[in-house]
Each structure stands twice: as C-alpha cells, then as structure tokens.
Amino acid sequence: MELITNAGCHLCEDARVVVDEITRELGMTWEEVSLQSSPELLALHGEEVPVLRIDGVVRDFWVIDPARLRRLLTERS
C-alpha cells in the first residue's frame, strides 16, 4: 500500500495519521511516496493528493476515510 503525498499538504498530514493508525491496528505496513519523486506521479495526481493506492490501484484521494480503509484492507487479506 502506498500513500502518495506532497510537501506542505495539510490533507496529506491527516491521511498519514489515518493510514498509520489503521495499518498498525491490522498489523500491516505502508509506504509514503512523494509526488516530487516522479514526473509521472506528478502528471497523474498533481491535484489529487493525498492518493491511496492498494496493490497499485487508486482506492481513495483527498480524504482517506478510516472505515473504508479498514474495510478495503480487511477484504484484501
């Protein structure tokens, strides 16, 4: 699971907290990927951050809902 973020993004800060809380609860890990690390990511998601990708598929952006994330990860495993 990846959380694509942008520096100085307040929504990204909120998303980090949610993702960290839910993944810790479920015993999973996640990776943060900076939008600036890739021109491709910047072109795809420049206005949508934060972006949550699970198994390479965009599952959420802007606001990460904890209940939805928990359900997506529980169904996945």
N, C-alpha and C positions, 0 to 999 in steps of 0.2 A: 504494500500500500504506500502511496506517495501523496504528500501534500505539497502542491506547488504554491510557492509564496513569492511575495515581492517585498523588498525592504521598505519599511515605514508604513506598511499596510495595517491599519487597525483591525480589519476583518481577519487578516492572517493571524494576528496575535490571538484573537478569540478562537479561531479554528485550531491553532496549536494546542490550546488548553483542552478543547473538546476531544480532539484526536488522541492526545496523550492520556487523558482520563479513561476513555473507552478502551483503548488498546491495552492499557495497564490492567484494567478490570478483566479483560478477556485473555490476558497473557500473550499478547501479540506485540509485534514491533511495527514501526513505520519509519519512513524516510522523508526528510524535508528536501525539496528540490527548489533552488532559487530560479526564479523566472529569468534572471540575468545570466544564468549558466548556459542558456541555449537560445540562439536566434529562432530556432523552430518553435520552442515553447513560447517565446515572446510573441511570435506571429499568431500562434494558435490561441493563446489565453491571455493576451496583454490586458484586456479589460475585464476579465472574469475572476481574477484571483480573490481569495484562495480557490484552488481547484483540487478536489479529492479524486484520485484515481485508484481503483482497486483492480488488480490484475490487468492493468493497462487501460481500463475502461473508465471514462469520466463518470463519476457517480453523483457528484454534487459540486457546486461552486457558490461563491459569495458567502453564504451562511451554511455551516455544517451543523445539521440537526443531530443531537446526540442519540435520540431514539432511533432515527433512521440509520445512523451509522452502526449502532449496536445490532440492529436487525440485519443489515447487509453483511456484517462480519459474522454473525451467528449462522446465517443461512449458508455462507461460504464454507464454513468448516464442518 
